[in-house]
Amino acid sequence: MRVVFAGTPAAALPSLDAIAESSHDLVAVLTRPDAPAGRGRRLVPSPVAVRATELGVPVLKPPHPRDPDFQTQLAALRPDCCPVVAYGALLPQEVLDIPTHGWVNLHFSCLPAYRGAAPVQHAIWAGEEITGATTFRIVKELDAGPTYGVMTERIRDTDTAGDLLARLAEGGSQLLVATLDGIAQGGLDPREQQPEGLSLAPKILVEDAHVNWSAPAAAIDRQIRACTPDPGAWTTFGGVRMKVGRVSPSDVVIAPGALEVTKSSVLVGTATTALRLGTVTPHGRKEMAAADWARGVTFERDQRLGD
């Protein structure tokens, strides 16, 4: 089939590479426009745009899929199908109607669970043991189209959202190619999603990542892992925001937010047992081991995280 791949972040790269290596004819890549990044706010292309250029594939960067010039370009490419992985913009119906076999999205959950922008983060935060990835045909309603295939993946006790997304991106790339193969061969019919098990996974905002040390240790651990690397779990110390990296359990019981500091570790209290801080990122500084941070801090009496 002639395909136009749509994607933007690094999580889409395994699928782009897999399609480029498949029997399908990758005629173009659609991605979001260059965006400002770094201290200088210099415009930089998306990871998908960079990889497509390396592959020698034409890149389309419309300001929005509603753009008439883009729609004309896409129609002229005569795509049979448009596979999508985290493109990042809503597709209007007139664009959905262009490819013969529609737009096939790789979504990082077992639909209908966790429809939305942050399925991996929400699965970890909720304490799920199993998640996965699903291919489905895009329709106007968010992540509600009929499904083609699914893969499953166990969520490990130490998984951050970044860890889990990386595995799903690799495994999902093979699922996406297999789905395209099945569509091309004419033997793969999508099945409508059932209402049972439907849940939503909206984008996690910075304010959502604020750690409440009065919660149980297990819940805090899931929150921190779900928010790593983005948007980054955070707390305050001395009224100043500080990011919190991985934590590990302990048997110590101290008051929520209270700190117990030794030469080699920093414990912080929760509603249950204390958590051992792994890394922290003080405001304006680089990530560092919590013990290194503590050695450079003068602690006041009864000072706590989240004060």
C-alpha positions in Angstrom: 0.0 0.0 0.0 1.0 3.6 -0.5 1.1 5.1 3.0 1.7 8.5 4.6 2.9 8.2 8.2 1.8 10.8 10.8 3.7 11.3 14.0 5.7 13.8 16.0 7.6 12.6 19.2 10.4 10.1 19.7 7.8 7.4 20.7 6.7 7.4 17.0 10.2 6.6 15.7 10.0 2.8 16.1 6.8 2.7 14.0 8.3 5.0 11.4 11.3 2.8 11.0 9.3 -0.4 10.9 7.0 1.0 8.2 10.1 2.2 6.2 11.5 -1.3 6.3 8.2 -3.0 5.4 6.8 -3.9 2.1 4.6 -0.8 2.1 5.5 2.3 0.0 6.2 5.2 2.4 5.5 8.2 0.2 5.5 11.0 2.8 5.6 11.8 6.5 3.3 14.2 8.3 4.4 15.9 11.5 3.9 19.0 13.6 5.6 22.2 12.6 9.1 23.1 14.0 8.8 24.2 17.6 10.9 26.5 19.8 13.2 24.6 22.2 16.1 25.2 24.6 17.2 28.5 26.2 17.5 30.3 22.9 14.0 29.1 21.9 15.4 28.2 18.5 13.0 26.4 16.1 13.8 22.7 15.9 12.1 20.0 13.8 10.3 17.1 15.5 12.1 13.8 16.1 9.9 12.3 13.3 10.8 15.1 10.9 14.5 14.5 11.6 14.2 10.8 11.0 12.1 11.2 7.9 14.8 13.5 6.4 17.4 10.9 7.2 15.3 8.3 5.4 14.9 10.6 2.4 11.2 10.7 2.7 9.3 14.0 1.9 8.0 15.8 5.1 4.8 17.7 5.4 4.5 20.2 8.3 1.2 22.0 7.9 0.2 24.5 10.7 -3.0 22.4 11.0 -4.6 19.6 9.0 -7.4 22.0 8.2 -5.0 23.9 5.9 -6.4 23.6 2.3 -3.0 23.5 0.7 -2.1 20.5 2.9 -5.3 18.7 2.0 -4.5 19.2 -1.7 -1.0 17.9 -1.2 -2.2 14.8 0.7 -4.8 14.0 -1.9 -2.2 14.3 -4.7 -0.1 11.6 -2.9 -3.0 9.1 -3.3 -2.4 7.3 0.0 -4.1 3.9 0.5 -3.8 4.3 4.3 -2.3 6.7 6.8 -0.8 5.1 9.9 -0.6 7.5 12.9 1.5 7.4 16.1 1.1 10.5 18.4 0.8 13.1 15.7 -0.7 15.7 18.0 -3.5 17.4 16.1 -7.1 16.6 15.4 -7.9 15.4 11.9 -11.0 16.9 10.3 -13.4 14.6 8.5 -12.4 15.8 5.0 -8.8 14.7 5.8 -10.0 11.4 7.3 -11.8 10.7 4.1 -8.8 11.0 1.8 -7.0 7.6 2.1 -8.9 4.6 0.8 -8.5 2.7 4.1 -8.6 5.6 6.4 -6.2 6.6 9.2 -5.0 3.8 11.4 -3.8 4.9 14.9 -1.5 3.1 17.3 -2.7 4.0 20.8 -0.8 3.0 23.9 -3.5 1.2 25.9 -5.9 -1.7 25.5 -8.9 0.2 24.2 -11.5 1.2 25.3 -9.5 1.7 28.5 -7.6 4.9 28.8 -8.8 6.9 25.8 -6.9 10.2 25.6 -3.6 11.9 25.6 -1.8 10.2 28.5 -2.8 6.4 28.6 0.6 5.2 29.8 0.8 7.7 32.7 -2.7 7.0 33.8 -2.2 3.2 33.7 0.8 3.4 36.0 -0.9 5.9 38.3 -3.9 3.7 38.7 -1.8 0.7 39.7 -2.7 -1.4 36.6 -0.7 -4.6 36.3 -1.3 -5.0 32.5 -1.6 -2.5 29.7 -0.8 -2.6 26.0 -1.3 -1.0 22.6 -4.2 -1.0 20.1 -4.5 -0.2 16.4 -7.8 1.3 15.4 -9.4 3.3 12.6 -9.7 7.0 13.5 -13.2 8.5 13.7 -14.4 11.9 14.8 -14.9 10.8 18.4 -11.7 10.6 20.5 -10.0 7.2 20.3 -13.4 5.6 19.7 -12.9 4.0 16.3 -13.2 0.3 15.5 -10.1 -1.7 16.5 -7.9 -4.0 14.4 -5.4 -5.5 16.8 -4.0 -5.4 20.3 -0.8 -6.3 22.2 -0.4 -6.5 25.9 2.5 -5.6 28.2 3.1 -6.1 31.9 3.7 -3.0 34.0 6.7 -3.6 36.1 6.9 -2.4 39.7 9.7 0.1 38.9 8.4 1.3 35.5 8.3 5.0 34.9 6.0 6.3 32.1 9.2 6.7 30.0 10.2 3.1 30.6 6.9 1.7 29.7 6.3 3.9 26.7 9.6 2.8 25.2 8.6 -0.8 25.4 5.1 -0.2 24.0 6.5 1.9 21.2 8.8 -1.0 20.1 6.2 -3.7 20.4 3.5 -1.5 19.0 5.5 -0.8 15.9 5.2 -4.5 14.9 1.5 -4.5 15.6 1.1 -1.4 13.4 2.9 -3.0 10.5 1.0 -6.3 11.0 -2.3 -4.3 10.9 -1.2 -2.6 7.6 -0.3 -6.0 6.2 -3.8 -7.4 7.1 -5.6 -4.4 5.6 -3.5 -4.7 2.4 -4.4 -8.4 2.1 -8.1 -7.7 2.6 -8.5 -10.2 5.5 -8.6 -7.8 8.5 -11.9 -6.3 9.5 -12.1 -3.8 12.4 -14.4 -4.5 15.3 -16.4 -1.8 17.1 -15.3 -1.0 20.6 -17.6 -2.1 23.4 -18.7 0.3 26.2 -17.5 -2.0 29.0 -14.2 -1.0 30.5 -14.2 2.5 28.9 -12.0 5.0 30.8 -10.3 8.3 30.0 -6.7 9.4 30.2 -6.5 13.2 29.9 -3.2 15.0 29.7 -1.4 15.2 33.0 -0.7 18.9 33.9 2.1 20.3 36.1 -0.3 20.9 38.9 -1.4 17.3 38.8 2.2 16.2 39.5 2.4 18.0 42.8 3.2 15.3 45.4 1.0 15.1 48.5 3.1 13.5 51.2 0.0 12.7 53.3 -1.0 10.0 50.7 0.1 6.4 51.2 3.6 5.5 50.1 2.4 3.2 47.3 0.2 5.9 45.8 3.0 8.4 45.9 5.4 6.0 44.2 2.9 5.4 41.4 2.3 9.1 41.0 6.1 9.9 40.7 6.6 7.0 38.2 3.6 8.1 36.2 4.9 11.7 36.0 8.5 10.7 35.0 9.8 12.1 32.8 6.9 14.4 32.0 5.7 16.7 33.5 7.9 15.6 36.4 6.7 15.0 39.9 7.5 17.9 42.3 7.3 19.1 45.8 8.5 22.2 47.7 11.3 22.8 50.2 11.6 26.1 51.9 8.8 27.4 49.7 10.8 26.6 46.5 9.7 24.0 44.0 11.9 20.9 43.6 11.4 17.9 41.2 11.4 14.5 42.7 12.7 11.4 40.8 12.4 7.7 41.5 11.8 6.6 45.1 12.1 3.3 46.9 10.2 1.8 49.9 11.5 1.6 53.5 10.2 0.2 56.8 10.7 3.5 58.6 7.6 5.4 59.9 7.8 9.2 60.2 5.3 12.0 59.8 4.2 12.9 56.3 6.7 15.2 54.6 9.2 14.8 57.5 12.8 14.2 56.6 15.3 11.7 58.0 18.8 12.4 56.6 21.8 10.2 56.9 25.2 10.3 55.0 23.9 8.0 52.3 20.1 8.4 52.2 17.2 10.8 52.5 13.8 9.4 53.8 10.6 11.4 53.6 7.5 10.4 55.5 4.1 9.5 54.1 0.7 8.4 55.4 2.2 4.9 55.7 5.9 4.1 55.6 8.7 6.5 54.5 10.1 6.6 51.0 13.7 6.8 50.2 14.4 9.6 47.7 16.5 8.6 44.7 17.1 11.8 42.8 15.9 15.4 43.1 16.2 18.5 40.9 16.3 21.7 42.9 15.0 24.8 41.2 17.6 26.1 38.7 19.9 23.2 39.1 20.6 19.8 37.5 19.3 16.5 38.7 21.3 15.0 41.6 21.3 12.2 44.1 19.1 13.1 47.1 22.0 12.5 49.5 24.2 14.9 47.6 21.4 17.5 47.7 21.0 17.0 51.5 24.7 17.5 52.2 24.5 21.0 50.7 21.3 22.1 52.7 21.0 23.6 56.1 17.9 22.0 57.6 15.8 24.0 60.0 14.0 22.4 62.9 11.0 20.3 61.9 11.4 21.4 58.2 9.4 19.2 55.8 8.9 18.6 52.1 5.8 20.2 50.9 6.0 23.0 53.5 
